[in-house]
Amino acid sequence: MKILGIDSSGLVASVALVQDDIKVAEYTVNYKKTHSQTLMLMLDEIVKMTELDLEDIDAIAVAAGPGSFTGLRIGAATVKGLGMALDKPVISVPTCHGLAYNLWGADGVVCPIMDARRNQVYTGIYEFSGEEMNCLMEQDAMDIKELIEILNKMGKSVTFTGDGVPVYKGALSGGLTVAYKLAPAHMNRQSAGAVATLGMKYFREGICEQASEHKPIYLRKSQAEREREEKIGKE
């Protein structure tokens, strides 16, 4: 089974090909370029380097959100276009699930945090048991202080990952009463390899959709929508 994975939910752009239990290729860039400039070029490079015929893939897994509104829209447009052109299904993988899956087998709980601005993070809480990743708190947008309170009440050690870690490092060190650690560089950002691998698990369980049906998971209104509502409220 071959699954193509795409993640453009944050600052990272990532494309990967996973075949059964092997990550055949992954191209990940965390630099100052828009995903519209990079994703298709990265995919084309993987196709060339692995001599992949895209007709041979079984499905396309995508980090569906939450995350950057622009990034999610670019990712959604990319997988919908590919899926419809190739007549392949799309596997919608929640972004925080994919981030947590990077740390498969970690002790305690895993908590991805993505910076959502205004002291808020996109987050979820996960725990590994045997061969399964269990979701203890579904992904949501919340104030960092609220998340710290939830984790303290759980009383379990925490491993944090995601681009929100450097932003809220001070809040974590000042507010947490449980033991915690930060994921190292090779595990602390989005990975299309993790998205594709988790997507393969979902696909085997029958969790997929037609490409035309795919929609991003935003969790909250965009900044433009919030600013418009604030302006209307003041008027």
Buried (B, 14 or more C-beta within 10 A) or exposed (E): EBBBBBBBBBBBBBBBBBBEEEBBBBBBBBEEEEBBEBBBEBBEEBBEEEEBEBEEBBBBBBBBBBBBBEBBBBBBBBBBEBBBEBEBBBBBBBBBBBBBBBBBEBBBBBBBBBBBEEBBBBBBBBBBEEEEBEBBBEBBBBBBEBBBBBBBEBEBBBBBBBBBBEBBEEBBEEBBEBEBEBBEEEBBBBBBBBBBBBBBBBBEEEEBBEBEEBEBBBBBEEEEEEEEEEEEEEE
